Amino acid sequence: MKFCLKYFLLFISLFLLLNILDAQEMDSNLEDLFFQEIPVMIASKTQESVSKAPATVSVIPSEDLQRMGALTYLDALKMLPGVEISLTRYGQYEIIIRGIKSTGTEKVLVLIDGHPVNESFFGSAMTLYDDLSVENIQQIEVIRGPGSALYGANAVTGVINIITKKTKNIKGDTVIVQAGSWNTKKSGFLFGKQMEEWDYSGYIEYFETDGFKE
């Protein structure tokens, strides 16, 4: 009996050790994923590397958006430590940063290419921009914490800057076709071309769903 107990305890110890090593490797991968030496604009409105930014900044580049299988920028935000995405009973998404929740996400400032998209009445960006696709996103920058000193209203719990793709970032034309539950359909077209004297790019998207019926 003592012999079996000894091997059982040895097995449990090895199992716990492997789990600890896996967790450390996962933390290392997350750190490599979200704290790379790439330029950001969100911390001081000037281009600088993540390590030199005067704020806690997480960055998700377009390559990682594709690898993680995110469909919208909210899917990508779920992967960030300290950021949660919840759904209200009225079917509206909410962004929760560091456990601070507010109705309508009016305390999180959302920027697209540095321009605020929070609407003026309720202060939320979830009314029109909760399904923004990742196909036209070059990079997502996130500050988890107050940013009102730099950005003013709405930047109470965090700031999110979505940088869209420029012509130089678009490699050929891309057609997007997706379908899902509740008669959900989405199609889009991303295009761009550089020429000698000028260049052009654009993104067109159509989205339709019946929504959850329960």
C-alpha positions as CSV (number, residue, x, y, z in Angstrom):
1,M,0.0,0.0,0.0
2,K,2.9,2.4,0.9
3,F,4.6,1.5,-2.4
4,C,1.5,2.4,-4.5
5,L,1.0,5.6,-2.5
6,K,4.6,6.7,-3.2
7,Y,4.2,6.2,-6.9
8,F,0.9,8.0,-6.9
9,L,2.4,11.0,-5.1
10,L,5.3,11.0,-7.6
11,F,2.8,10.9,-10.5
12,I,0.8,13.9,-9.0
13,S,4.1,15.8,-8.5
14,L,5.2,15.3,-12.1
15,F,1.7,16.3,-13.4
16,L,1.7,19.5,-11.4
17,L,5.3,20.3,-12.6
18,L,4.3,19.9,-16.3
19,N,1.3,22.2,-15.8
20,I,3.5,24.8,-14.2
21,L,5.9,24.6,-17.1
22,D,3.1,24.8,-19.6
23,A,1.7,27.9,-17.8
24,Q,5.1,29.6,-17.9
25,E,5.5,28.9,-21.6
26,M,2.0,30.3,-22.2
27,D,2.8,33.4,-20.3
28,S,6.0,33.8,-22.3
29,N,4.1,33.4,-25.5
30,L,1.5,36.0,-24.5
31,E,4.3,38.4,-23.5
32,D,6.0,37.9,-26.9
33,L,2.6,38.4,-28.6
34,F,1.5,41.5,-26.9
35,F,4.7,43.4,-26.0
36,Q,6.7,43.4,-29.1
37,E,9.2,46.1,-30.1
38,I,6.8,47.7,-32.6
39,P,5.9,51.4,-33.0
40,V,2.7,52.7,-31.3
41,M,1.0,56.1,-31.3
42,I,-1.6,55.7,-28.5
43,A,0.5,56.4,-25.4
44,S,1.7,60.0,-26.2
45,K,0.2,60.6,-29.7
46,T,3.8,60.3,-31.1
47,Q,5.4,57.2,-32.6
48,E,7.5,55.3,-30.2
49,S,8.3,51.7,-29.3
50,V,6.1,49.8,-26.8
51,S,9.0,49.5,-24.3
52,K,9.5,53.3,-24.2
53,A,5.8,54.3,-24.2
54,P,4.8,56.2,-21.0
55,A,1.8,53.8,-20.4
56,T,0.9,50.2,-20.2
57,V,0.3,49.5,-23.9
58,S,-0.7,46.2,-25.5
59,V,-0.4,45.8,-29.3
60,I,-2.0,43.2,-31.5
61,P,-0.6,43.4,-35.1
62,S,-2.5,42.1,-38.1
63,E,-0.5,38.9,-38.4
64,D,-1.6,37.9,-34.9
65,L,-5.2,38.8,-35.6
66,Q,-5.2,36.3,-38.4
67,R,-3.4,33.6,-36.4
68,M,-5.8,33.8,-33.4
69,G,-8.8,33.4,-35.7
70,A,-10.5,36.7,-34.6
71,L,-13.4,37.9,-36.8
72,T,-13.9,41.3,-35.2
73,Y,-11.7,43.5,-33.1
74,L,-13.7,42.5,-30.0
75,D,-12.7,38.9,-30.5
76,A,-9.1,40.0,-30.4
77,L,-9.6,42.1,-27.2
78,K,-10.8,39.0,-25.4
79,M,-7.2,37.7,-25.6
80,L,-5.7,40.6,-23.7
81,P,-5.1,40.3,-20.0
82,G,-7.4,42.6,-18.0
83,V,-9.9,43.1,-20.8
84,E,-13.3,41.4,-20.9
85,I,-16.1,41.5,-23.4
86,S,-19.7,40.9,-22.2
87,L,-23.1,41.0,-23.8
88,T,-26.0,42.9,-22.2
89,R,-29.6,41.5,-22.1
90,Y,-30.4,44.0,-24.9
91,G,-27.8,42.4,-27.2
92,Q,-25.2,45.2,-27.0
93,Y,-21.5,44.4,-26.3
94,E,-19.6,46.0,-23.5
95,I,-15.8,46.4,-23.0
96,I,-14.7,45.8,-19.4
97,I,-11.1,46.9,-18.5
98,R,-9.6,45.9,-15.2
99,G,-13.0,44.8,-13.9
100,I,-14.6,48.3,-14.2
101,K,-17.9,47.9,-15.9
102,S,-20.1,50.7,-17.2
103,T,-23.4,50.6,-19.0
104,G,-22.8,51.2,-22.7
105,T,-19.0,51.3,-22.3
106,E,-19.0,55.1,-22.2
107,K,-15.9,55.0,-20.0
108,V,-13.7,53.4,-22.7
109,L,-12.5,55.6,-25.6
110,V,-12.4,53.9,-29.0
111,L,-10.3,55.5,-31.7
112,I,-10.0,54.6,-35.4
113,D,-6.7,55.9,-36.8
114,G,-6.6,58.3,-33.9
115,H,-10.1,59.7,-34.3
116,P,-12.7,59.1,-31.6
117,V,-15.8,57.2,-32.6
118,N,-17.7,57.3,-29.3
119,E,-21.1,58.8,-30.1
120,S,-22.0,62.0,-28.3
121,F,-25.4,61.1,-26.7
122,F,-24.6,58.0,-24.6
123,G,-20.8,58.2,-25.1
124,S,-20.5,54.6,-26.3
125,A,-18.7,53.3,-29.4
126,M,-20.6,50.0,-29.3
127,T,-23.6,51.2,-31.2
128,L,-22.0,51.4,-34.6
129,Y,-18.5,49.8,-34.2
130,D,-19.0,46.6,-32.3
131,D,-18.6,44.4,-35.4
132,L,-15.6,46.0,-37.1
133,S,-13.9,43.3,-39.0
134,V,-10.2,42.5,-38.7
135,E,-9.6,42.2,-42.4
136,N,-8.9,46.0,-42.7
137,I,-7.1,46.3,-39.4
138,Q,-3.3,46.8,-39.4
139,Q,-2.9,47.0,-35.6
140,I,-4.8,47.4,-32.4
141,E,-3.3,49.4,-29.5
142,V,-4.8,49.3,-26.0
143,I,-4.1,51.3,-22.9
144,R,-5.5,49.5,-19.8
145,G,-6.0,52.4,-17.4
146,P,-7.0,56.1,-17.3
147,G,-6.1,58.2,-20.3
148,S,-8.2,61.3,-19.8
149,A,-5.2,63.5,-19.2
150,L,-4.3,63.0,-22.8
151,Y,-7.6,62.1,-24.5
152,G,-10.2,63.9,-22.4
153,A,-13.8,62.6,-22.1
154,N,-14.6,58.8,-22.2
155,A,-11.0,57.7,-21.6
156,V,-11.6,56.9,-17.9
157,T,-10.8,53.2,-17.8
158,G,-9.0,52.7,-21.1
159,V,-8.2,53.7,-24.6
160,I,-8.4,51.5,-27.8
161,N,-6.8,52.7,-31.0
162,I,-7.6,50.7,-34.2
163,I,-5.2,51.4,-37.0
164,T,-6.6,50.5,-40.4
165,K,-4.5,49.2,-43.3
166,K,-2.9,51.6,-45.7
167,T,-2.2,50.8,-49.4
168,K,1.3,49.6,-48.6
169,N,-0.1,47.1,-46.1
170,I,-2.6,45.5,-48.5
171,K,-1.2,42.6,-50.5
172,G,-3.5,42.1,-53.4
173,D,-7.3,42.1,-53.4
174,T,-9.2,40.1,-50.7
175,V,-12.7,38.8,-50.8
176,I,-14.4,38.0,-47.5
177,V,-17.4,35.7,-47.3
178,Q,-18.8,34.5,-43.9
179,A,-22.0,32.9,-42.6
180,G,-23.3,31.8,-39.2
181,S,-26.2,31.1,-36.9
182,W,-29.4,33.1,-36.9
183,N,-29.2,33.7,-40.7
184,T,-26.0,35.7,-40.2
185,K,-24.2,36.7,-43.5
186,K,-21.2,38.9,-44.1
187,S,-19.3,39.8,-47.3
188,G,-16.6,42.2,-47.9
189,F,-13.9,43.3,-50.4
190,L,-10.5,44.8,-49.5
191,F,-8.5,46.3,-52.3
192,G,-5.5,48.6,-52.8
193,K,-2.8,49.4,-55.3
194,Q,0.3,51.5,-55.4
195,M,1.2,53.4,-58.6
196,E,4.0,55.7,-59.6
197,E,2.3,59.0,-58.8
198,W,-0.6,58.0,-56.6
199,D,-2.2,55.0,-54.9
200,Y,-5.7,53.9,-53.8
201,S,-7.2,51.5,-51.3
202,G,-10.6,50.8,-49.8
203,Y,-12.8,48.3,-47.9
204,I,-16.4,47.6,-48.5
205,E,-18.5,45.3,-46.2
206,Y,-22.1,44.1,-45.9
207,F,-23.4,42.5,-42.7
208,E,-26.9,41.1,-41.9
209,T,-28.2,38.9,-39.1
210,D,-31.6,38.1,-37.6
211,G,-30.0,38.0,-34.1
212,F,-30.6,35.8,-31.2
213,K,-34.3,35.1,-30.8
214,E,-34.6,33.7,-27.3
